[in-house]
Amino acid sequence: MSEPIRVVVTGAAGQIAYSLLYMIAKGDVFGPNQKLILHLLDIPPMMGVLEGVVMELADCALPLLAGVIPTADPAVGFKDVAAAFLVGAMPRKQGMERKDLLSANVKIFKVQGEALNNNAKKDVKVLVVGNPANTNALVCSHYAPSIPKENFTAMTRLDQNRAQSQIAARLGVGISKVKNIIIWGNHSSTQYPDAKNGTVEIDGSPKSVVEAVANNDYLNAEFVETVQKRGAAVINARKMSSAMSAAKAASDHMRDWFAGTKDGEYVSMGVVSDGSYGIPKDVVFSFPVQIQNGQWKIVQGLSIDDFARGKLDITAKELLEENEEAMAVCASD
Ligand code: NAX
């Protein structure tokens, strides 16, 4: 057993955290030999609810859990953390314009960026789940200049998992047979779920998804739309947004970031663009990445057909607009 690491989850009294905390505390993310001290950050009115979560974590009797620190103070929440799950964000309320949502979130992620900068370990790995996730990650990084930009990522793993699951169901194979499905761009309805670089194992041998599905109309239309609209479909059915699956995706994202990806496999993460695939620099864009020793690298040389090019440009344009709005709010603050 190694020394415990400190891990913060924000929005700790919310519904994603309710599933995520258990996954982290039982070893799904940092492995079965890594002890943890969990920092639970939420806002003052939620401290009573958070107390209940603390009681339940104790009642889970988890051997890896070396401590739990519930707090509404970002300086305490981010103190010495090695990993940060930024789940809490301002939800969109009725009548709220996109701009209002963005400016409320810019304020939250400014405060949290500063608190990370002043309190967290300098090699902290930050995953932003709270929406608009990509732009929130950029804002957070902007206010944490002492932490490398590469350490700020946004979650598109739920979209990837949804896409992988759609292809597995379509082909009637187990989920683990489907690999390298990509989510490009923003975690929004402009994202481009791309199965055309994916592979599937059928009867023991790998095939391209394009060949196995043998229906490009499906891959370009129904598949893309189903993944893009899956979040809304869950809300319609559950009357609440995806939580268990979002928590599983956050746990997958951070596990792969710490432990690395398997040979020949890649995963999608919102990361700061270096201009790869003609995407403007410095937006947080979801790319396929491979990870070794805790460092991600964008997978190069994948084929982008005209259809994909159009989709990538649309989602990049949306991100540039969001960034401009966010930076205007930052500047006026
Ligand atoms: P909940 O409303 O259940 O929980 C959010 C929690 O965050 C609340 O307890 C709230 O008090 C807390 N919070 C608000 N401001 C805070 C602050 N400044 N510091 C700390 N905590 C704060 O939402 P939940 O369903 O858990 O969703 C959380 C976020 O994830 C939302 O922004 C949601 O849009 C986003 N999602 C992102 C996904 C992704 O793939 N990137 C998918 C799932 C989810 O929709």
Residues whose N, C-alpha, C, O or C-beta is under 5 A from the ligand:
A	BS01	NAX	T10 G11 A13 G14 Q15 I16 A17 L41 D42 I43 M46 V87 G88 A89 M90 I108 V128 V129 G130 N131 A133 M155 L158 H187 S241 S242 A246
